[in-house]
Amino acid sequence: MTLSGTFDEAHVSGLIHGHLRPADVLLVGDFPKLFGLGLWYPLRRDKLLVAYGDEARYLAPEVRAARIPTVQSDVYSLAMIFGEM
């Protein structure tokens, strides 16, 4: 299973990560495991940026603006991670 395939399964199940960053991905053998899936909760924008610090760059613009994340938010974060690989 690929990382994007893992997200596809989660999204089909109605789960959204909302705050994906490299620390939330662990490779077990050849299989990616996601942490924090479905645990998103709204934070005030100022607290969100402090909580994520330098890793806030992986957050989609709507998440950084403290709006509710969507599937597209996860795709944005995933693309940011892939862009650094």
C-alpha positions in Angstrom: 0.0 0.0 0.0 1.3 3.5 -0.9 0.9 6.6 1.3 -1.6 8.1 -1.2 -3.5 4.7 -1.2 -3.6 4.8 2.6 -5.2 8.3 2.4 -7.6 7.2 -0.3 -8.9 4.4 2.0 -9.2 6.9 4.9 -11.1 9.4 2.8 -13.4 6.8 1.4 -14.2 5.9 5.1 -14.9 9.5 5.8 -11.8 10.3 7.8 -9.7 13.4 7.3 -6.3 13.9 8.8 -6.3 17.7 8.6 -2.8 18.3 9.9 -0.5 15.9 8.1 3.2 16.4 8.5 6.2 14.1 8.0 6.2 13.2 11.8 2.7 11.7 11.2 4.0 9.1 8.7 5.9 6.0 9.8 7.2 3.3 7.4 6.8 -0.2 8.7 8.6 -2.4 6.3 7.3 -1.1 3.0 4.0 0.0 4.4 3.2 3.6 5.5 1.3 4.0 8.8 -0.5 7.3 9.6 -0.7 8.8 13.0 -3.3 11.3 14.2 -5.8 10.4 11.6 -9.3 11.7 12.5 -8.0 13.5 15.5 -8.1 17.0 14.0 -9.7 19.6 16.2 -10.0 23.3 15.7 -7.4 25.6 17.1 -7.3 29.3 17.1 -5.0 30.4 14.3 -2.3 31.9 16.6 -2.2 28.7 18.7 -2.1 26.5 15.6 0.9 28.2 14.1 2.8 28.1 17.5 1.9 24.4 18.0 3.2 23.4 14.6 6.1 25.9 14.4 8.2 25.2 11.3 6.0 22.2 10.4 3.1 24.6 9.7 4.3 24.9 6.1 2.8 21.4 5.5 -0.7 22.6 6.5 -3.1 23.7 3.8 -3.9 27.4 3.7 -7.5 26.8 5.0 -6.1 24.9 7.9 -3.6 27.6 8.7 -6.5 30.0 8.6 -8.2 27.8 11.3 -11.0 26.6 9.0 -12.3 23.0 8.9 -10.0 20.8 6.8 -11.2 18.8 3.8 -9.9 16.0 1.7 -8.2 18.7 -0.4 -6.4 19.8 2.7 -4.9 16.4 3.1 -3.9 16.3 -0.6 -2.2 19.7 -0.2 -0.2 18.4 2.8 0.7 15.2 1.1 1.9 17.1 -2.0 4.1 19.3 0.3 5.7 16.1 1.8 6.2 14.5 -1.6 7.7 17.7 -2.9 10.5 17.3 -0.4 11.3 13.7 -1.1 
